[in-house]
Amino acid sequence: MTSSYDAIVIGGGHNGLTAAGYLARGGVKTLVLERRHVVGGAAVTEEFHPGYRNSVASYVVSLLRSEVIRDLRLKRHGLEFIAFDGYLHLCGDQHVLMSGEEAHDRAEIARFSNRDFDAIQRFHETLTAIGDVVRDQYLREPPDIGGGFYDLLAAIRLGRNVRRLSPQLRSQLVKLFTSSAGDIIERHFESDMVRSMYASDCVSGNFASFYQPGSAIPFFHHDLGEFEGVRGKWGTARGGMGAITQAMAASAREFGAEIRTGAPVDRILVERQTATGVRLEDGEEIRARVVLANTDPKRTFLKLVGREHLDEAFADDIAAIRMGHASLRMNLALTGLPDFRFADAYPGREYQRHKIYLFPSMADMERNYHDARAGLLPDKPRLDILIPSSRDDSLAPPGHHVMSLLCKYYPFELAGARQWDDIREQVADDIVAHVARYFPNLPELVVGRQVLSPVDLERVFGLTQGDIFHGRHDLDQIFSLRPHPSSAQYRTPLTGLYLCGSGAHPGGAVSGAPGHNCARRVLRDLRR
């Protein structure tokens, strides 16, 4: 034992840093231990090719809570945001640019349907109204489904918020959480293009059939966000996602937290069902009154704690958590901007400043899911594409650019005994060739690339099965069930051990909410 602290945070990702900032601000002697050479977890900016930097894993901003930005003074520590100009959707030979200008957008949708633009407006009005109820729960503990007085109060508050909705909206809320995305999409929209656009929205945050109950939950992610005070807007951080976590680290240090990199934790020390500290891989032991795990629940309980310290039924439940989003991340270093096949359709509108969605038909995306479940690769992947350097010249040499691609569905476990290390580069070649259907000169501009398969996401960032959300957002893995009824309020069955990562409520994406909520719980418990 070399030292002791009030609190140890395992993992310097954005939620761990958020929790550390709030704890240190509350006067708690806090130590953050990060296994990599840099803090940030999956929200990090790194040079992936000489002279080219990018957000190498997490890459967009919207759900980061304004309360976290304000409380931790992140803008004072250099955080700056850049909004997307619009959203460009590409499907086969069809294309739609949603700019936010009503006349333009109505004309775009009218090429496919005379009714779908109004249906889009109504759908988002419904999401916004219902979303206010969901947003109110983001920075609150979910009620303990077997809890006492305070959990009853929380449930009553939620019930009152729901009752404020009209009967029609209450019905829509239930349908959005329990119906399938496919049924909702087909009920609201008539054109195949618009249906495929909304199906594509569900893919980035899901690994589920469109016809699975609860598969519409990702619609909330796209509408709940807030970007510089504008609901539903998305963008990037200047300097990449690492600018967010570097600002968080600077804030935590300013409040008094200590942060150590290159400090991988081997075990959480447990004595008499109480977490008492950690042991690092080099054998060093550090004691603390409480331990906060920013690692995913499976890694936390089954590897760092160990089954020998857990109730058998609880350990089995944790082992059964469904993980994996079948995501592959790629970053390209480019000598210039690629030509856009449909540029003539949008004169004066710079395509590179938009968020670009490239996807096949809804039926093909559904087929991709089932193929991935069988360990097969998609012929027509669904891609999120950004060229962040078009709005941020800090990422590439003058005149050069970087491109981000989030690619789905690419399974963690491959069929036929294939290994990702053997096929990674060929898969990347196939993805670049697919994108070149829309940006014809892209292959000749590429001077370097970084490819992170689902296995690489686990290997590099500690994401079990490459799960970017620390557990899927299925109906039985959210709210008071996330990640388990006995751990949904950030405390765990082990005294002194807390969960502050995306595996806790409200779940994945760069929001800071799990870290914020966990820190509040720890502060209350320490004061007792």
C-alpha positions as a Python dict, from the first residue, in 0.01 Angstrom:
ca = {
    (1, 'M'): (0, 0, 0),
    (2, 'T'): (156, 328, -114),
    (3, 'S'): (-122, 578, -45),
    (4, 'S'): (-491, 618, 27),
    (5, 'Y'): (-773, 833, -104),
    (6, 'D'): (-1137, 902, -37),
    (7, 'A'): (-1229, 784, -387),
    (8, 'I'): (-1061, 594, -669),
    (9, 'V'): (-1209, 616, -1020),
    (10, 'I'): (-1115, 324, -1247),
    (11, 'G'): (-1099, 450, -1605),
    (12, 'G'): (-1034, 801, -1733),
    (13, 'G'): (-1305, 806, -1996),
    (14, 'H'): (-1549, 1095, -2009),
    (15, 'N'): (-1780, 956, -1739),
    (16, 'G'): (-1491, 875, -1507),
    (17, 'L'): (-1354, 1227, -1549),
    (18, 'T'): (-1700, 1375, -1497),
    (19, 'A'): (-1742, 1182, -1173),
    (20, 'A'): (-1392, 1280, -1059),
    (21, 'G'): (-1462, 1647, -1130),
    (22, 'Y'): (-1780, 1649, -923),
    (23, 'L'): (-1620, 1452, -639),
    (24, 'A'): (-1316, 1677, -622),
    (25, 'R'): (-1538, 1984, -639),
    (26, 'G'): (-1720, 1838, -337),
    (27, 'G'): (-1397, 1815, -138),
    (28, 'V'): (-1338, 1442, -190),
    (29, 'K'): (-972, 1336, -227),
    (30, 'T'): (-997, 1163, -565),
    (31, 'L'): (-760, 957, -780),
    (32, 'V'): (-832, 861, -1144),
    (33, 'L'): (-648, 557, -1281),
    (34, 'E'): (-633, 522, -1660),
    (35, 'R'): (-478, 217, -1828),
    (36, 'R'): (-380, 397, -2150),
    (37, 'H'): (-117, 667, -2202),
    (38, 'V'): (-386, 933, -2239),
    (39, 'V'): (-716, 1007, -2065),
    (40, 'G'): (-1039, 1012, -2258),
    (41, 'G'): (-1129, 647, -2306),
    (42, 'A'): (-1315, 622, -2636),
    (43, 'A'): (-1359, 1003, -2647),
    (44, 'V'): (-1004, 1086, -2747),
    (45, 'T'): (-820, 1267, -3027),
    (46, 'E'): (-502, 1104, -3154),
    (47, 'E'): (-262, 1126, -3447),
    (48, 'F'): (-340, 817, -3655),
    (49, 'H'): (-110, 909, -3947),
    (50, 'P'): (180, 1159, -3942),
    (51, 'G'): (23, 1508, -3944),
    (52, 'Y'): (-337, 1381, -3931),
    (53, 'R'): (-541, 1381, -3608),
    (54, 'N'): (-898, 1276, -3547),
    (55, 'S'): (-1153, 1153, -3294),
    (56, 'V'): (-1049, 792, -3329),
    (57, 'A'): (-1353, 625, -3168),
    (58, 'S'): (-1642, 841, -3040),
    (59, 'Y'): (-1682, 1124, -3288),
    (60, 'V'): (-2001, 1338, -3250),
    (61, 'V'): (-2153, 1560, -2980),
    (62, 'S'): (-2513, 1628, -2883),
    (63, 'L'): (-2602, 1443, -2564),
    (64, 'L'): (-2330, 1602, -2348),
    (65, 'R'): (-2534, 1764, -2075),
    (66, 'S'): (-2527, 2142, -2050),
    (67, 'E'): (-2525, 2106, -1670),
    (68, 'V'): (-2197, 1913, -1689),
    (69, 'I'): (-2047, 2172, -1924),
    (70, 'R'): (-2150, 2449, -1684),
    (71, 'D'): (-2064, 2285, -1351),
    (72, 'L'): (-1720, 2165, -1459),
    (73, 'R'): (-1645, 2492, -1644),
    (74, 'L'): (-1546, 2306, -1957),
    (75, 'K'): (-1559, 2607, -2188),
    (76, 'R'): (-1319, 2790, -1958),
    (77, 'H'): (-1084, 2500, -2021),
    (78, 'G'): (-1098, 2548, -2397),
    (79, 'L'): (-1400, 2343, -2506),
    (80, 'E'): (-1558, 2476, -2826),
    (81, 'F'): (-1827, 2322, -3045),
    (82, 'I'): (-1894, 2328, -3421),
    (83, 'A'): (-2244, 2241, -3547),
    (84, 'F'): (-2315, 2048, -3865),
    (85, 'D'): (-2464, 2254, -4147),
    (86, 'G'): (-2707, 1977, -4238),
    (87, 'Y'): (-2763, 1604, -4281),
    (88, 'L'): (-2702, 1433, -4614),
    (89, 'H'): (-2871, 1095, -4671),
    (90, 'L'): (-2750, 863, -4949),
    (91, 'C'): (-2931, 542, -5043),
    (92, 'G'): (-2861, 370, -5373),
    (93, 'D'): (-2909, 634, -5643),
    (94, 'Q'): (-3124, 850, -5416),
    (95, 'H'): (-3018, 1141, -5201),
    (96, 'V'): (-3178, 1382, -4953),
    (97, 'L'): (-3020, 1687, -4788),
    (98, 'M'): (-3197, 1809, -4476),
    (99, 'S'): (-3067, 2159, -4415),
    (100, 'G'): (-3311, 2285, -4152),
    (101, 'E'): (-3465, 2529, -4400),
    (102, 'E'): (-3830, 2431, -4425),
    (103, 'A'): (-3889, 2522, -4791),
    (104, 'H'): (-3575, 2341, -4904),
    (105, 'D'): (-3640, 2033, -4691),
    (106, 'R'): (-4005, 2011, -4795),
    (107, 'A'): (-3899, 2016, -5159),
    (108, 'E'): (-3640, 1744, -5094),
    (109, 'I'): (-3892, 1510, -4936),
    (110, 'A'): (-4155, 1595, -5201),
    (111, 'R'): (-3937, 1415, -5457),
    (112, 'F'): (-4044, 1094, -5281),
    (113, 'S'): (-4376, 1175, -5113),
    (114, 'N'): (-4623, 1461, -5088),
    (115, 'R'): (-4714, 1359, -4732),
    (116, 'D'): (-4392, 1251, -4565),
    (117, 'F'): (-4253, 1596, -4483),
    (118, 'D'): (-4559, 1676, -4272),
    (119, 'A'): (-4533, 1328, -4120),
    (120, 'I'): (-4171, 1402, -4028),
    (121, 'Q'): (-4277, 1728, -3861),
    (122, 'R'): (-4548, 1554, -3659),
    (123, 'F'): (-4318, 1269, -3561),
    (124, 'H'): (-4051, 1505, -3425),
    (125, 'E'): (-4307, 1715, -3242),
    (126, 'T'): (-4418, 1395, -3068),
    (127, 'L'): (-4059, 1295, -2989),
    (128, 'T'): (-3984, 1639, -2849),
    (129, 'A'): (-4289, 1642, -2621),
    (130, 'I'): (-4229, 1289, -2496),
    (131, 'G'): (-3855, 1354, -2483),
    (132, 'D'): (-3905, 1616, -2212),
    (133, 'V'): (-4015, 1336, -1979),
    (134, 'V'): (-3712, 1126, -2072),
    (135, 'R'): (-3471, 1420, -2043),
    (136, 'D'): (-3594, 1488, -1691),
    (137, 'Q'): (-3472, 1140, -1592),
    (138, 'Y'): (-3123, 1175, -1739),
    (139, 'L'): (-2968, 1343, -1436),
    (140, 'R'): (-3170, 1148, -1180),
    (141, 'E'): (-3132, 806, -1029),
    (142, 'P'): (-3389, 564, -1164),
    (143, 'P'): (-3619, 438, -888),
    (144, 'D'): (-3530, 111, -721),
    (145, 'I'): (-3807, -125, -830),
    (146, 'G'): (-3791, -286, -484),
    (147, 'G'): (-3699, 30, -299),
    (148, 'G'): (-3833, 239, -16),
    (149, 'F'): (-3960, 590, 47),
    (150, 'Y'): (-3719, 788, -172),
    (151, 'D'): (-3766, 549, -461),
    (152, 'L'): (-4141, 589, -421),
    (153, 'L'): (-4097, 967, -447),
    (154, 'A'): (-3889, 923, -763),
    (155, 'A'): (-4156, 701, -915),
    (156, 'I'): (-4427, 952, -821),
    (157, 'R'): (-4228, 1233, -987),
    (158, 'L'): (-4193, 1030, -1304),
    (159, 'G'): (-4563, 946, -1293),
    (160, 'R'): (-4656, 1314, -1258),
    (161, 'N'): (-4439, 1405, -1557),
    (162, 'V'): (-4609, 1138, -1765),
    (163, 'R'): (-4955, 1251, -1652),
    (164, 'R'): (-4879, 1603, -1778),
    (165, 'L'): (-4874, 1460, -2129),
    (166, 'S'): (-5199, 1444, -2323),
    (167, 'P'): (-5365, 1102, -2341),
    (168, 'Q'): (-5251, 1074, -2702),
    (169, 'L'): (-4888, 1148, -2611),
    (170, 'R'): (-4899, 902, -2321),
    (171, 'S'): (-5011, 639, -2567),
    (172, 'Q'): (-4729, 735, -2805),
    (173, 'L'): (-4476, 713, -2522),
    (174, 'V'): (-4577, 356, -2446),
    (175, 'K'): (-4569, 265, -2815),
    (176, 'L'): (-4223, 416, -2867),
    (177, 'F'): (-4080, 211, -2582),
    (178, 'T'): (-4261, -115, -2656),
    (179, 'S'): (-4331, -123, -3029),
    (180, 'S'): (-4072, -204, -3289),
    (181, 'A'): (-3893, 54, -3497),
    (182, 'G'): (-4015, -118, -3812),
    (183, 'D'): (-4380, -93, -3714),
    (184, 'I'): (-4344, 274, -3613),
    (185, 'I'): (-4162, 367, -3933),
    (186, 'E'): (-4412, 190, -4155),
    (187, 'R'): (-4704, 348, -3969),
    (188, 'H'): (-4571, 704, -3997),
    (189, 'F'): (-4407, 723, -4342),
    (190, 'E'): (-4510, 609, -4688),
    (191, 'S'): (-4201, 642, -4911),
    (192, 'D'): (-3922, 383, -4913),
    (193, 'M'): (-3657, 656, -4900),
    (194, 'V'): (-3793, 821, -4586),
    (195, 'R'): (-3855, 483, -4425),
    (196, 'S'): (-3493, 388, -4492),
    (197, 'M'): (-3373, 723, -4354),
    (198, 'Y'): (-3544, 658, -4023),
    (199, 'A'): (-3438, 294, -4014),
    (200, 'S'): (-3081, 416, -4061),
    (201, 'D'): (-3126, 641, -3756),
    (202, 'C'): (-3191, 332, -3546),
    (203, 'V'): (-2884, 141, -3662),
    (204, 'S'): (-2611, 360, -3512),
    (205, 'G'): (-2734, 304, -3156),
    (206, 'N'): (-2875, -48, -3194),
    (207, 'F'): (-2787, -404, -3266),
    (208, 'A'): (-3137, -543, -3305),
    (209, 'S'): (-3396, -636, -3561),
    (210, 'F'): (-3617, -347, -3670),
    (211, 'Y'): (-3908, -569, -3565),
    (212, 'Q'): (-3789, -635, -3210),
    (213, 'P'): (-4002, -465, -2941),
    (214, 'G'): (-3814, -166, -2802),
    (215, 'S'): (-3597, -120, -3111),
    (216, 'A'): (-3736, 234, -3153),
    (217, 'I'): (-3554, 358, -2839),
    (218, 'P'): (-3269, 511, -3050),
    (219, 'F'): (-3517, 765, -3187),
    (220, 'F'): (-3491, 938, -2848),
    (221, 'H'): (-3112, 961, -2874),
    (222, 'H'): (-3142, 1159, -3194),
    (223, 'D'): (-3401, 1397, -3055),
    (224, 'L'): (-3298, 1437, -2689),
    (225, 'G'): (-2966, 1600, -2760),
    (226, 'E'): (-2889, 1967, -2720),
    (227, 'F'): (-2614, 2150, -2905),
    (228, 'E'): (-2537, 2502, -2787),
    (229, 'G'): (-2894, 2531, -2662),
    (230, 'V'): (-3062, 2393, -2976),
    (231, 'R'): (-3259, 2069, -2927),
    (232, 'G'): (-3190, 1786, -3167),
    (233, 'K'): (-2881, 1951, -3317),
    (234, 'W'): (-2550, 1762, -3358),
    (235, 'G'): (-2190, 1860, -3417),
    (236, 'T'): (-1828, 1808, -3319),
    (237, 'A'): (-1579, 1952, -3074),
    (238, 'R'): (-1299, 2170, -3213),
    (239, 'G'): (-987, 1960, -3184),
    (240, 'G'): (-1189, 1639, -3179),
    (241, 'M'): (-1357, 1450, -2897),
    (242, 'G'): (-1033, 1458, -2701),
    (243, 'A'): (-1096, 1829, -2648),
    (244, 'I'): (-1395, 1734, -2430),
    (245, 'T'): (-1204, 1489, -2212),
    (246, 'Q'): (-895, 1708, -2191),
    (247, 'A'): (-1117, 1992, -2065),
    (248, 'M'): (-1274, 1749, -1816),
    (249, 'A'): (-929, 1638, -1697),
    (250, 'A'): (-814, 1999, -1657),
    (251, 'S'): (-1131, 2075, -1461),
    (252, 'A'): (-1088, 1774, -1232),
    (253, 'R'): (-726, 1867, -1164),
    (254, 'E'): (-824, 2227, -1093),
    (255, 'F'): (-1073, 2103, -834),
    (256, 'G'): (-797, 1890, -678),
    (257, 'A'): (-827, 1544, -835),
    (258, 'E'): (-515, 1344, -919),
    (259, 'I'): (-499, 1163, -1254),
    (260, 'R'): (-253, 886, -1338),
    (261, 'T'): (-214, 740, -1688),
    (262, 'G'): (-39, 415, -1770),
    (263, 'A'): (-193, 271, -1453),
    (264, 'P'): (-398, -39, -1546),
    (265, 'V'): (-606, -184, -1263),
    (266, 'D'): (-576, -560, -1217),
    (267, 'R'): (-822, -614, -930),
    (268, 'I'): (-1068, -434, -708),
    (269, 'L'): (-971, -523, -351),
    (270, 'V'): (-1260, -671, -154),
    (271, 'E'): (-1266, -743, 219),
    (272, 'R'): (-1582, -869, 392),
    (273, 'Q'): (-1801, -772, 95),
    (274, 'T'): (-1658, -419, 94),
    (275, 'A'): (-1445, -259, -179),
    (276, 'T'): (-1136, -122, -7),
    (277, 'G'): (-917, -14, -299),
    (278, 'V'): (-744, -150, -608),
    (279, 'R'): (-435, -343, -709),
    (280, 'L'): (-256, -232, -1025),
    (281, 'E'): (-103, -473, -1274),
    (282, 'D'): (245, -392, -1137),
    (283, 'G'): (133, -504, -790),
    (284, 'E'): (86, -164, -631),
    (285, 'E'): (-213, -148, -396),
    (286, 'I'): (-401, 176, -333),
    (287, 'R'): (-670, 207, -68),
    (288, 'A'): (-984, 419, -75),
    (289, 'R'): (-1313, 463, 108),
    (290, 'V'): (-1501, 413, -218),
    (291, 'V'): (-1420, 282, -566),
    (292, 'L'): (-1602, 404, -878),
    (293, 'A'): (-1580, 180, -1185),
    (294, 'N'): (-1602, 349, -1526),
    (295, 'T'): (-1544, 7, -1682),
    (296, 'D'): (-1840, -182, -1827),
    (297, 'P'): (-2036, -404, -1585),
    (298, 'K'): (-1904, -734, -1718),
    (299, 'R'): (-1542, -620, -1689),
    (300, 'T'): (-1610, -462, -1350),
    (301, 'F'): (-1779, -755, -1179),
    (302, 'L'): (-1648, -1063, -1358),
    (303, 'K'): (-1284, -957, -1409),
    (304, 'L'): (-1194, -683, -1161),
    (305, 'V'): (-1405, -809, -869),
    (306, 'G'): (-1433, -1181, -946),
    (307, 'R'): (-1718, -1426, -903),
    (308, 'E'): (-1582, -1540, -567),
    (309, 'H'): (-1700, -1211, -414),
    (310, 'L'): (-2044, -1211, -576),
    (311, 'D'): (-2374, -1384, -521),
    (312, 'E'): (-2398, -1661, -778),
    (313, 'A'): (-2732, -1547, -924),
    (314, 'F'): (-2609, -1188, -952),
    (315, 'A'): (-2290, -1298, -1129),
    (316, 'D'): (-2494, -1509, -1371),
    (317, 'D'): (-2719, -1212, -1447),
    (318, 'I'): (-2418, -991, -1518),
    (319, 'A'): (-2269, -1258, -1746),
    (320, 'A'): (-2599, -1263, -1938),
    (321, 'I'): (-2596, -888, -2020),
    (322, 'R'): (-2619, -853, -2396),
    (323, 'M'): (-2314, -674, -2531),
    (324, 'G'): (-2191, -572, -2872),
    (325, 'H'): (-2302, -317, -3131),
    (326, 'A'): (-2125, -473, -3430),
    (327, 'S'): (-1943, -146, -3497),
    (328, 'L'): (-1625, -87, -3697),
    (329, 'R'): (-1449, 250, -3688),
    (330, 'M'): (-1223, 383, -3959),
    (331, 'N'): (-1032, 710, -3998),
    (332, 'L'): (-886, 818, -4333),
    (333, 'A'): (-606, 1067, -4402),
    (334, 'L'): (-679, 1245, -4732),
    (335, 'T'): (-470, 1473, -4954),
    (336, 'G'): (-782, 1671, -5046),
    (337, 'L'): (-1160, 1675, -5051),
    (338, 'P'): (-1320, 1390, -5246),
    (339, 'D'): (-1550, 1469, -5535),
    (340, 'F'): (-1920, 1418, -5461),
    (341, 'R'): (-2126, 1230, -5718),
    (342, 'F'): (-2442, 1437, -5659),
    (343, 'A'): (-2275, 1777, -5613),
    (344, 'D'): (-2471, 1929, -5904),
    (345, 'A'): (-2796, 1865, -5717),
    (346, 'Y'): (-2688, 2103, -5439),
    (347, 'P'): (-2506, 2401, -5592),
    (348, 'G'): (-2353, 2627, -5332),
    (349, 'R'): (-2405, 2377, -5051),
    (350, 'E'): (-2076, 2236, -4930),
    (351, 'Y'): (-2144, 1864, -4882),
    (352, 'Q'): (-1834, 1820, -4665),
    (353, 'R'): (-1982, 2035, -4388),
    (354, 'H'): (-2277, 1800, -4340),
    (355, 'K'): (-2312, 1479, -4147),
    (356, 'I'): (-2338, 1212, -4413),
    (357, 'Y'): (-2542, 891, -4382),
    (358, 'L'): (-2484, 621, -4642),
    (359, 'F'): (-2721, 328, -4613),
    (360, 'P'): (-2899, 57, -4813),
    (361, 'S'): (-3273, -4, -4810),
    (362, 'M'): (-3456, -82, -4487),
    (363, 'A'): (-3488, -445, -4598),
    (364, 'D'): (-3113, -469, -4661),
    (365, 'M'): (-3032, -317, -4322),
    (366, 'E'): (-3258, -577, -4160),
    (367, 'R'): (-3075, -846, -4356),
    (368, 'N'): (-2740, -704, -4238),
    (369, 'Y'): (-2850, -751, -3878),
    (370, 'H'): (-2939, -1115, -3926),
    (371, 'D'): (-2618, -1178, -4121),
    (372, 'A'): (-2413, -1020, -3842),
    (373, 'R'): (-2586, -1241, -3586),
    (374, 'A'): (-2456, -1533, -3794),
    (375, 'G'): (-2102, -1386, -3805),
    (376, 'L'): (-2129, -1266, -4166),
    (377, 'L'): (-2017, -932, -4311),
    (378, 'P'): (-2251, -687, -4490),
    (379, 'D'): (-2234, -637, -4866),
    (380, 'K'): (-2403, -297, -4833),
    (381, 'P'): (-2301, -150, -4495),
    (382, 'R'): (-2465, 139, -4319),
    (383, 'L'): (-2209, 418, -4270),
    (384, 'D'): (-2190, 743, -4075),
    (385, 'I'): (-1939, 970, -4252),
    (386, 'L'): (-1784, 1299, -4140),
    (387, 'I'): (-1511, 1520, -4280),
    (388, 'P'): (-1447, 1720, -3959),
    (389, 'S'): (-1137, 1891, -4099),
    (390, 'S'): (-1361, 2088, -4336),
    (391, 'R'): (-1468, 2290, -4031),
    (392, 'D'): (-1165, 2238, -3806),
    (393, 'D'): (-823, 2308, -3957),
    (394, 'S'): (-640, 2176, -3648),
    (395, 'L'): (-686, 1816, -3762),
    (396, 'A'): (-488, 1798, -4088),
    (397, 'P'): (-220, 1983, -4287),
    (398, 'P'): (-341, 2282, -4496),
    (399, 'G'): (-554, 2162, -4785),
    (400, 'H'): (-565, 1809, -4650),
    (401, 'H'): (-847, 1637, -4463),
    (402, 'V'): (-953, 1355, -4235),
    (403, 'M'): (-1263, 1142, -4278),
    (404, 'S'): (-1444, 949, -4002),
    (405, 'L'): (-1651, 640, -4076),
    (406, 'L'): (-1870, 443, -3833),
    (407, 'C'): (-1955, 119, -4011),
    (408, 'K'): (-2235, -127, -3922),
    (409, 'Y'): (-2308, -417, -3883),
    (410, 'Y'): (-1966, -585, -3844),
    (411, 'P'): (-1987, -873, -3594),
    (412, 'F'): (-1744, -924, -3308),
    (413, 'E'): (-1734, -1300, -3367),
    (414, 'L'): (-1689, -1406, -3730),
    (415, 'A'): (-1826, -1721, -3889),
    (416, 'G'): (-1602, -1991, -4030),
    (417, 'A'): (-1322, -1951, -3774),
    (418, 'R'): (-1212, -1628, -3942),
    (419, 'Q'): (-1015, -1378, -3734),
    (420, 'W'): (-1040, -1000, -3754),
    (421, 'D'): (-661, -962, -3757),
    (422, 'D'): (-654, -1161, -4081),
    (423, 'I'): (-933, -982, -4269),
    (424, 'R'): (-927, -628, -4125),
    (425, 'E'): (-745, -463, -4417),
    (426, 'Q'): (-950, -636, -4685),
    (427, 'V'): (-1270, -530, -4510),
    (428, 'A'): (-1138, -172, -4499),
    (429, 'D'): (-1061, -186, -4873),
    (430, 'D'): (-1416, -302, -4939),
    (431, 'I'): (-1562, -18, -4731),
    (432, 'V'): (-1353, 245, -4913),
    (433, 'A'): (-1463, 98, -5248),
    (434, 'H'): (-1825, 116, -5134),
    (435, 'V'): (-1791, 483, -5034),
    (436, 'A'): (-1624, 554, -5370),
    (437, 'R'): (-1960, 489, -5539),
    (438, 'Y'): (-2057, 833, -5403),
    (439, 'F'): (-1710, 995, -5381),
    (440, 'P'): (-1537, 854, -5693),
    (441, 'N'): (-1181, 979, -5636),
    (442, 'L'): (-1168, 885, -5268),
    (443, 'P'): (-930, 587, -5305),
    (444, 'E'): (-661, 795, -5476),
    (445, 'L'): (-674, 1060, -5199),
    (446, 'V'): (-609, 816, -4914),
    (447, 'V'): (-253, 839, -4777),
    (448, 'G'): (-314, 667, -4445),
    (449, 'R'): (-586, 503, -4243),
    (450, 'Q'): (-674, 359, -3905),
    (451, 'V'): (-909, 61, -3888),
    (452, 'L'): (-1061, -45, -3555),
    (453, 'S'): (-1258, -368, -3583),
    (454, 'P'): (-1496, -468, -3300),
    (455, 'V'): (-1209, -677, -3159),
    (456, 'D'): (-977, -374, -3175),
    (457, 'L'): (-1234, -162, -2988),
    (458, 'E'): (-1220, -416, -2707),
    (459, 'R'): (-841, -450, -2725),
    (460, 'V'): (-760, -77, -2734),
    (461, 'F'): (-1037, 82, -2529),
    (462, 'G'): (-1143, -203, -2301),
    (463, 'L'): (-1494, -218, -2452),
    (464, 'T'): (-1620, -570, -2395),
    (465, 'Q'): (-1716, -721, -2732),
    (466, 'G'): (-1650, -377, -2881),
    (467, 'D'): (-1966, -244, -2717),
    (468, 'I'): (-1961, 135, -2744),
    (469, 'F'): (-2253, 162, -2498),
    (470, 'H'): (-2128, -82, -2228),
    (471, 'G'): (-2440, -290, -2289),
    (472, 'R'): (-2722, -265, -2541),
    (473, 'H'): (-3016, -34, -2483),
    (474, 'D'): (-3273, -313, -2491),
    (475, 'L'): (-3596, -283, -2292),
    (476, 'D'): (-3468, -508, -2013),
    (477, 'Q'): (-3131, -330, -1999),
    (478, 'I'): (-3236, 32, -1939),
    (479, 'F'): (-3358, 255, -1656),
    (480, 'S'): (-3416, 65, -1328),
    (481, 'L'): (-3280, -255, -1484),
    (482, 'R'): (-2946, -110, -1600),
    (483, 'P'): (-2724, -301, -1555),
    (484, 'H'): (-2909, -496, -1284),
    (485, 'P'): (-3191, -409, -1041),
    (486, 'S'): (-2949, -428, -746),
    (487, 'S'): (-2701, -187, -911),
    (488, 'A'): (-2927, 54, -1099),
    (489, 'Q'): (-2878, 336, -845),
    (490, 'Y'): (-2497, 334, -901),
    (491, 'R'): (-2436, 148, -573),
    (492, 'T'): (-2362, -222, -608),
    (493, 'P'): (-2402, -529, -385),
    (494, 'L'): (-2047, -465, -262),
    (495, 'T'): (-2032, -182, -8),
    (496, 'G'): (-1817, 103, -134),
    (497, 'L'): (-1825, -2, -502),
    (498, 'Y'): (-2013, 219, -748),
    (499, 'L'): (-2075, 223, -1123),
    (500, 'C'): (-2011, 552, -1303),
    (501, 'G'): (-1985, 440, -1667),
    (502, 'S'): (-2219, 396, -1961),
    (503, 'G'): (-2328, 59, -1828),
    (504, 'A'): (-2531, 252, -1569),
    (505, 'H'): (-2838, 473, -1626),
    (506, 'P'): (-2900, 649, -1863),
    (507, 'G'): (-2661, 450, -2077),
    (508, 'G'): (-2421, 506, -2364),
    (509, 'A'): (-2310, 806, -2572),
    (510, 'V'): (-2105, 1103, -2456),
    (511, 'S'): (-2345, 1262, -2207),
    (512, 'G'): (-2156, 1271, -1877),
    (513, 'A'): (-2486, 1178, -1710),
    (514, 'P'): (-2378, 845, -1552),
    (515, 'G'): (-2067, 1008, -1409),
    (516, 'H'): (-2266, 1305, -1280),
    (517, 'N'): (-2535, 1087, -1121),
    (518, 'C'): (-2289, 845, -965),
    (519, 'A'): (-2085, 1127, -812),
    (520, 'R'): (-2398, 1274, -654),
    (521, 'R'): (-2481, 935, -501),
    (522, 'V'): (-2125, 894, -367),
    (523, 'L'): (-2123, 1244, -219),
    (524, 'R'): (-2451, 1176, -39),
    (525, 'D'): (-2324, 843, 94),
    (526, 'L'): (-1990, 985, 211),
    (527, 'R'): (-2166, 1268, 395),
    (528, 'R'): (-2365, 1007, 585),
}
